[in-house]
Amino acid sequence: MKQYEFWFVVGSQFLYGPEVLETVAARAAEMADKMNESGLLPFKLVYKATIKTNAEITKIVKEANYTDECAGIVAWCHTFSPSKMWINGFVDLQKPYCHLATQYNQVIPNEEIDMDFMNLNQAAHGDREHGFITARLRLPRKVIAGYWKDENVQKRLGSWMRAAVGAVFSKQIKVMRFGDNMREVAVTEGDKVEAQAKLGWQVNTWPVGRLAEVMNQVTDDEINSMMDYYKSKYEFATDDIETVRYQARAEIAIKKMLDEEGCQAFCNTFQDLYGMKQLPGLATQDLMARGYGYGAEGDWKTAAMTAIMKAMSEGQTGGTAFMEDYTYHLEKGNECTLGAHMLEVCPSIASGKPRIEIHPLGIGDREPPARLVFEGREGPAILVSLVDMGGRLRLICQEVQCIKPIMEMPNLPVARVMWKPMPDLNTSIECWITAGGAHHTVLSYDVTAEQMRDWARMMDIEFVHISKDTTVESLEHVLFLSDLAWKLK
């Protein structure tokens, strides 16, 4: 993901003469360099130009649109930049956009302030002109205000950069479906044409039988190499090495097919395992640890969202995983949710070294598969669900506090994590169900609700946020107004 960069574009005009423009260009380059040196920006900020005309703005927007490395534009108006000359550029803009409302100087110099100073430092003036035209054009945007050297400003800019990379990455997503959705399940369905038009996702099917053929072509040397890799990462809690080798065979084959087709995510279902002896468990978990997205039971939407959120959080250490709400603990004063899945939870969220274990699955009519068993780590996190509301996509984001599991559960042979949802368990359940949230989610300790809001804005889809301040009544009101607004779009 380090291939991406963001272009720093300064808005100005010819009114103040060439010396002012030269000073502004030098300051803008200095600002970009110092923000890069701070280490708070996950991607490089590149000063591109101080633009003064419609033609210059339009040209740089076209370049940004067609430069793969450019993940977005960050604009700063050091002074008054007449906004009509930005219209053509903004209409054409296809990359994420951030308005950095800042100024070069931190304080007003009482003794030195004169008209020359004012000509160089009118961001308070220019920002409002610039803000008007983006509001008038209904341009999806992020506004970050504050002194550019402040740590919080740079952190917020860095956070937005990750969301923007998620948006650019989304436009390249290809999801490989092995089989169809689990029979009769509603929430994993969706309009793939709408998903491609809005989000850029290409979602297509490959035969499970083809996967079985590729698995049969995997060599012993390839499996031996994968087994060495497993031993370096995981604790072996089984003597049944052949079953683990079968998972290695499956992982190698799935990865080959994904890479050959340029896919970043995949999904399967236990109802279609033609030609396979086991449902991929360890294989799927380790592929997620490598950055691939996954969705169980044919859930291609969650598979793609897992890949996107992993891309957004690359380089961070909290972890992002496919997840499912499994069961509730309704003890008064200690309410919480147990999240798990029959096999496929990413080990990136593990609190310790995951164990490879083998247990019967109980569904799928296949051999007991090897899987990774572990407890999730403690800390704040979010749960994200993308659902198709018919005519529009809705992204639901729930804030949670993950906790150490309150019991050992020695007979539950799956990866698991426990959390206390905001604002409390019962309210969160009612809000989630009211909003239409799915049972499959993406759990992330790294990606934030603000980043998902930014991402949804960039993708032009609905965003629903369940936080510590949410009530059922307030959410119902928001959903009602949202329904009206989206029907008018």
KOLVO-602148 format. One line per field, with one value per residue (C-alpha): residue in one letter; x, y, z. Coordinates in steps of 0.5 Angstrom, whole numbers. Layout:
<rs>
volo a; ...
x X; ...
y Y; ...
z Z; ...
</rs>
This chain:
<rs>
volo m; k; q; y; e; f; w; f; v; v; g; s; q; f; l; y; g; p; e; v; l; e; t; v; a; a; r; a; a; e; m; a; d; k; m; n; e; s; g; l; l; p; f; k; l; v; y; k; a; t; i; k; t; n; a; e; i; t; k; i; v; k; e; a; n; y; t; d; e; c; a; g; i; v; a; w; c; h; t; f; s; p; s; k; m; w; i; n; g; f; v; d; l; q; k; p; y; c; h; l; a; t; q; y; n; q; v; i; p; n; e; e; i; d; m; d; f; m; n; l; n; q; a; a; h; g; d; r; e; h; g; f; i; t; a; r; l; r; l; p; r; k; v; i; a; g; y; w; k; d; e; n; v; q; k; r; l; g; s; w; m; r; a; a; v; g; a; v; f; s; k; q; i; k; v; m; r; f; g; d; n; m; r; e; v; a; v; t; e; g; d; k; v; e; a; q; a; k; l; g; w; q; v; n; t; w; p; v; g; r; l; a; e; v; m; n; q; v; t; d; d; e; i; n; s; m; m; d; y; y; k; s; k; y; e; f; a; t; d; d; i; e; t; v; r; y; q; a; r; a; e; i; a; i; k; k; m; l; d; e; e; g; c; q; a; f; c; n; t; f; q; d; l; y; g; m; k; q; l; p; g; l; a; t; q; d; l; m; a; r; g; y; g; y; g; a; e; g; d; w; k; t; a; a; m; t; a; i; m; k; a; m; s; e; g; q; t; g; g; t; a; f; m; e; d; y; t; y; h; l; e; k; g; n; e; c; t; l; g; a; h; m; l; e; v; c; p; s; i; a; s; g; k; p; r; i; e; i; h; p; l; g; i; g; d; r; e; p; p; a; r; l; v; f; e; g; r; e; g; p; a; i; l; v; s; l; v; d; m; g; g; r; l; r; l; i; c; q; e; v; q; c; i; k; p; i; m; e; m; p; n; l; p; v; a; r; v; m; w; k; p; m; p; d; l; n; t; s; i; e; c; w; i; t; a; g; g; a; h; h; t; v; l; s; y; d; v; t; a; e; q; m; r; d; w; a; r; m; m; d; i; e; f; v; h; i; s; k; d; t; t; v; e; s; l; e; h; v; l; f; l; s; d; l; a; w; k; l; k
x 0; 6; 6; 0; 1; -3; -2; -2; -5; -5; -11; -9; -9; -5; -8; -2; 4; 9; 13; 7; 6; 14; 13; 7; 10; 16; 12; 7; 13; 16; 9; 9; 16; 15; 9; 12; 18; 13; 12; 4; 2; 2; 3; 7; 4; 7; 7; 4; 3; 0; -6; -9; -13; -19; -14; -9; -14; -17; -11; -8; -15; -14; -7; -10; -15; -11; -5; -5; -1; -5; -10; -13; -12; -11; -12; -10; -12; -7; -11; -17; -18; -24; -28; -31; -25; -25; -32; -29; -24; -29; -34; -29; -25; -26; -21; -22; -21; -19; -20; -14; -17; -10; -5; 3; 3; 1; -1; -2; 4; 2; 8; 9; 2; 1; -3; 3; 2; -5; -4; 0; -5; -12; -14; -20; -22; -20; -23; -30; -30; -27; -32; -38; -37; -35; -42; -46; -43; -45; -38; -36; -30; -27; -25; -20; -19; -13; -5; -2; 4; -1; 0; -8; -9; -3; -6; -13; -10; -7; -13; -17; -11; -12; -20; -18; -13; -19; -23; -18; -17; -24; -25; -20; -23; -24; -28; -28; -34; -33; -40; -47; -49; -52; -59; -65; -60; -63; -57; -52; -55; -54; -54; -47; -48; -50; -44; -39; -42; -42; -36; -32; -32; -32; -36; -36; -36; -31; -33; -31; -29; -24; -21; -21; -17; -12; -11; -9; -4; 0; 6; 9; 15; 10; 6; 13; 14; 8; 8; 15; 11; 5; 10; 14; 7; 3; 3; 1; -4; -5; -1; -6; -1; -4; -10; -6; -3; -9; -11; -4; -6; -12; -9; -4; -9; -14; -8; -6; -13; -14; -7; -8; -15; -12; -17; -16; -22; -26; -32; -35; -40; -40; -46; -42; -35; -35; -29; -26; -25; -25; -28; -22; -21; -14; -13; -18; -15; -8; -10; -14; -7; -4; -9; -14; -21; -26; -34; -37; -43; -42; -42; -38; -40; -36; -31; -29; -30; -25; -20; -21; -21; -14; -12; -14; -10; -4; 2; -2; -2; -9; -12; -18; -22; -28; -33; -40; -44; -45; -49; -50; -48; -54; -52; -55; -49; -44; -48; -43; -43; -39; -36; -34; -35; -35; -28; -26; -23; -17; -11; -9; -13; -11; -8; -3; 0; -6; -6; -8; -13; -17; -25; -31; -35; -42; -44; -42; -41; -34; -28; -26; -22; -16; -17; -14; -16; -15; -18; -18; -15; -18; -19; -23; -26; -31; -36; -38; -43; -45; -52; -56; -63; -65; -63; -58; -52; -52; -46; -47; -42; -42; -37; -35; -30; -27; -25; -22; -27; -30; -30; -25; -30; -26; -31; -31; -26; -26; -23; -27; -27; -32; -34; -39; -42; -44; -48; -50; -52; -60; -60; -54; -58; -65; -61; -57; -63; -67; -62; -62; -55; -52; -50; -43; -39; -32; -28; -23; -18; -15; -20; -24; -32; -29; -25; -31; -36; -30; -30; -38; -38; -33; -36; -43; -47; -51; -47; -50; -47; -48; -44; -44; -49; -54; -61; -67; -71; -65; -63; -70; -71; -64; -66; -73; -70; -64; -70; -73; -66; -64; -70; -69; -62
y 0; 5; 6; 11; 18; 25; 31; 38; 43; 50; 55; 62; 68; 73; 79; 79; 79; 74; 75; 72; 66; 64; 65; 61; 55; 55; 55; 49; 45; 46; 44; 38; 36; 37; 34; 28; 28; 28; 20; 21; 21; 14; 16; 21; 28; 31; 38; 39; 46; 53; 54; 60; 59; 54; 51; 50; 47; 42; 40; 38; 34; 30; 28; 26; 22; 18; 17; 11; 12; 19; 17; 23; 31; 35; 43; 49; 56; 60; 66; 68; 63; 65; 59; 59; 57; 51; 48; 45; 41; 39; 37; 32; 30; 22; 22; 23; 30; 34; 41; 43; 49; 52; 57; 58; 62; 60; 66; 74; 78; 84; 89; 86; 85; 89; 89; 85; 80; 79; 78; 72; 69; 70; 63; 65; 68; 63; 57; 60; 61; 55; 51; 54; 52; 44; 45; 48; 42; 37; 34; 29; 32; 32; 38; 38; 45; 47; 49; 44; 43; 40; 33; 32; 35; 31; 25; 26; 28; 21; 18; 21; 18; 11; 12; 15; 9; 4; 8; 7; 0; -1; 1; -5; -11; -17; -23; -30; -34; -41; -43; -39; -36; -41; -43; -39; -34; -27; -22; -25; -23; -17; -13; -14; -9; -4; -6; -5; 1; 4; 1; -2; -9; -15; -21; -27; -35; -40; -47; -51; -57; -52; -51; -59; -60; -54; -57; -64; -61; -58; -62; -65; -60; -54; -57; -58; -51; -49; -53; -50; -44; -46; -49; -42; -38; -43; -48; -55; -58; -64; -70; -71; -68; -71; -67; -60; -62; -62; -55; -53; -56; -52; -46; -46; -48; -42; -37; -39; -38; -31; -29; -32; -28; -22; -23; -20; -23; -30; -33; -40; -44; -51; -53; -54; -57; -61; -65; -63; -67; -61; -54; -50; -47; -46; -45; -39; -36; -36; -33; -27; -26; -25; -19; -23; -22; -27; -28; -35; -38; -34; -27; -23; -17; -18; -21; -15; -11; -15; -14; -6; -5; -10; -5; 1; -1; -4; -3; -3; -8; -9; -14; -14; -20; -23; -24; -27; -25; -32; -32; -27; -27; -24; -23; -17; -12; -16; -17; -18; -22; -28; -27; -33; -37; -45; -44; -38; -32; -28; -30; -22; -21; -26; -24; -30; -35; -39; -47; -51; -56; -61; -62; -65; -59; -62; -59; -60; -67; -67; -70; -66; -60; -57; -50; -44; -43; -37; -32; -25; -19; -13; -6; -2; -4; -3; -8; -6; -9; -8; -9; -8; -4; -5; 1; 3; 0; 2; 1; 0; 1; -1; 1; -4; -5; -12; -16; -22; -28; -28; -36; -41; -45; -51; -55; -49; -51; -45; -38; -33; -26; -22; -15; -10; -6; 1; 4; -3; -10; -9; -2; -4; -11; -7; -1; -7; -10; -4; -2; -9; -11; -17; -23; -23; -17; -14; -13; -8; -6; -1; 2; 7; 9; 16; 13; 8; 15; 18; 12; 11; 19; 17; 12; 15; 10; 11; 11; 9; 9; 6; 9; 10; 16; 12; 11; 7; 13; 17; 12; 11; 18; 18; 12; 15; 22; 17; 13; 20; 23; 17; 16; 23; 22
z 0; 1; -7; -5; -4; -3; -7; -3; -8; -6; -8; -10; -15; -19; -15; -10; -15; -16; -10; -6; -10; -9; -2; -2; -6; -1; 5; 2; 0; 7; 10; 6; 8; 15; 16; 12; 17; 23; 22; 23; 16; 14; 6; 3; 2; -4; -6; -13; -15; -13; -18; -20; -26; -28; -33; -28; -23; -28; -31; -24; -23; -29; -27; -21; -23; -28; -24; -20; -14; -13; -7; -6; -6; 0; -1; 3; 1; 4; 2; -2; -8; -12; -12; -19; -22; -18; -21; -27; -23; -18; -22; -26; -19; -18; -12; -5; -3; 4; 5; 10; 14; 16; 16; 16; 22; 29; 32; 30; 30; 34; 32; 25; 22; 16; 9; 6; 12; 11; 3; 5; 11; 9; 10; 14; 8; 3; 7; 7; -1; -2; 3; -1; -7; -5; -1; -7; -11; -6; -7; -2; 3; 9; 13; 18; 21; 26; 26; 21; 26; 31; 33; 33; 26; 23; 26; 23; 16; 17; 19; 13; 8; 11; 9; 2; 1; 3; -3; -8; -6; -6; -14; -15; -11; -14; -10; -12; -10; -9; -10; -8; -2; 3; 2; 4; 8; 6; 9; 5; -2; -5; -12; -15; -21; -15; -11; -18; -20; -13; -10; -16; -14; -19; -16; -20; -19; -20; -19; -13; -17; -20; -13; -12; -19; -17; -10; -13; -17; -11; -10; -3; -3; -3; 3; 6; 6; 8; 14; 16; 16; 20; 25; 25; 27; 31; 36; 34; 39; 35; 32; 26; 21; 15; 17; 18; 11; 8; 10; 7; 1; 1; 2; -3; -8; -6; -6; -13; -16; -12; -15; -22; -22; -19; -13; -6; -3; -3; 0; 0; 3; 7; 3; -3; -2; -9; -9; -2; 4; 9; 9; 9; 16; 18; 11; 11; 17; 15; 8; 12; 16; 10; 8; 4; 5; 7; 8; 10; 7; 1; 4; -1; 2; 8; 4; 1; 7; 11; 5; 5; 12; 12; 7; 11; 17; 14; 18; 25; 30; 33; 28; 23; 22; 20; 25; 27; 33; 36; 43; 49; 56; 60; 67; 70; 70; 66; 60; 54; 47; 45; 38; 34; 28; 27; 24; 20; 25; 23; 28; 27; 33; 38; 44; 44; 40; 36; 37; 31; 33; 30; 32; 28; 25; 25; 19; 12; 12; 11; 15; 22; 19; 23; 25; 29; 36; 41; 45; 42; 45; 50; 47; 44; 37; 32; 28; 21; 17; 10; 8; 1; 3; -4; -9; -4; 1; 8; 12; 20; 25; 32; 37; 42; 48; 47; 54; 56; 56; 62; 62; 59; 55; 55; 50; 45; 40; 36; 36; 40; 43; 48; 48; 51; 46; 46; 49; 53; 50; 50; 47; 42; 40; 39; 35; 30; 29; 27; 22; 19; 21; 19; 23; 19; 21; 20; 27; 27; 33; 28; 24; 27; 26; 24; 18; 16; 16; 11; 7; 6; 4; -1; -4; -3; 1; 7; 14; 21; 27; 34; 39; 47; 46; 41; 43; 40; 39; 36; 31; 29; 27; 24; 20; 18; 15; 12; 8; 6; 3; 0; -4; -7; -9
</rs>
